Amino acid sequence: MRLNKFLASCGVAARRKADTLVFEGHVTVNGEVVTEPGRQVGQSDVVCLDGKPVALSRLVYLVMNKPVGVLSAVEDSRERTVIDILPEEYDDLRLFPVGRLDKESQGLIILTNDGEFANEISHPSKGIIKTYDVELWRPLTEEKLEEWRSGVTFEGTFMKPVSVEKIENKRPRGSHVEVKLAEGLKREIRFMARAIGYHVKNLTRRKIGNLSLGNLGSGKIKEYSRDELKKLIKEHNDERI
């Protein structure tokens, strides 16, 4: 197996980050510093990252309904993270969240220790759309809705959603919208709303691709196989957890 793929499969990092770790001399194979990500490694080779051995572990694929107030991070000295609220059985599996969902937001997030899989579903080139239910503090006018749809600039960055549609069956009427994103920059929806003079009250990620949050309770998880989860995300029907 190529060294960068081995590191990704160990949950150390996604393939691109693994390349960087190798290039910068953080990785040794059988005691020798290796700077070629394509170096082949076998079962008898001892691979270390910064002097600590890494090995293939059980690959895990979890779906979580992230609660408000929890960070989408592996660790933090002051705040609870999505890793902190997992059951103890997942403690030593090097799990990490795929993509971003800020502290004030809730909803669908995927946790895994498979860097290859993480890259496959998170890279913008894969075309996997994320769907969010957004509640604004006041009703959105038609003029501002069209402005949002056309794309906005906030602090020098142009951002454009795949789509923005009003959700008519929620109250207060006119304050709820469905936003679809292809890329998902950090706090992108909140920044787009601010660019048109609005602020987000509540934000829930409802779908990743065609995988829907469904009735999964806040803070709850569900485990899948790689093939199951990939199929749920990429299928053209509306599969629910």
Salt bridges, closest charged atoms under 4 A:
GLU24 OE1 - HIS26 NE2 3.33
ASP50 OD1 - HIS26 ND1 2.73
GLU79 OE2 - LYS103 NZ 3.03
ASP102 OD2 - ARG187 NH1 3.98
ASP102 OD2 - ARG190 NE 3.09
GLU104 OE1 - ARG187 NH1 3.03
ASP114 OD2 - ARG226 NH1 2.56
GLU116 OE2 - ARG15 NE 2.55
GLU120 OE1 - ARG226 NH2 3.14
GLU120 OE2 - LYS230 NZ 2.73
GLU120 OE2 - LYS234 NZ 3.47
ASP133 OD2 - LYS170 NZ 3.46
ASP133 OD1 - ARG206 NE 3.07
GLU135 OE2 - HIS176 NE2 3.95
GLU135 OE2 - LYS201 NZ 3.86
GLU142 OE2 - LYS166 NZ 3.18
GLU146 OE2 - ARG149 NH1 2.55
GLU147 OE1 - LYS144 NZ 3.29
GLU165 OE1 - ARG149 NH2 2.92
GLU168 OE1 - ARG173 NE 3.70
GLU178 OE2 - ARG206 NH2 2.53
GLU223 OE2 - ARG58 NH1 2.97
GLU235 OE2 - LYS231 NZ 3.61
ASP238 OD1 - LYS207 NZ 3.52
ASP238 OD2 - ARG240 NH2 3.52
